[in-house]
Amino acid sequence: MPRIEGVPARRAGLLTRVAYWMVRRKLGKMVDPVALYAHHPRLLRTYARFEMGLEGCRAVPAKLKCLAELKVAALVGCPF
């Protein structure tokens, strides 16, 4: 549970609700970092661009990217 509560969908702006919908569609649930970034819409947009850039990168195979994400999450103790 984060110390700061995320922005609920009913209080979020249009672009934030679209971002929430895309996250739920992709991951199947809402994740805390996105809800926290929603407090600052510019930061949320920058984070979304970063994530889309990572997805669009074709230099490394997708399976290797997933394995790297899992390893980093394990190293830092991330619950995702």
Stockholm file with secondary structure:
# STOCKHOLM 1.0

chainA/1-80         MPRIEGVPARRAGLLTRVAYWMVRRKLGKMVDPVALYAHHPRLLRTYARFEMGLEGCRAVPAKLKCLAELKVAALVGCPF
#=GR chainA/1-80 SS CCSSCCCCGGGSCHHHHHHHHHHHHHHSSCCHHHHHHTTSHHHHHHHHHHHHHHHHCCSSCHHHHHHHHHHHHHHHTCCC
#=GC SS_cons        CCSSCCCCGGGSCHHHHHHHHHHHHHHSSCCHHHHHHTTSHHHHHHHHHHHHHHHHCCSSCHHHHHHHHHHHHHHHTCCC
//
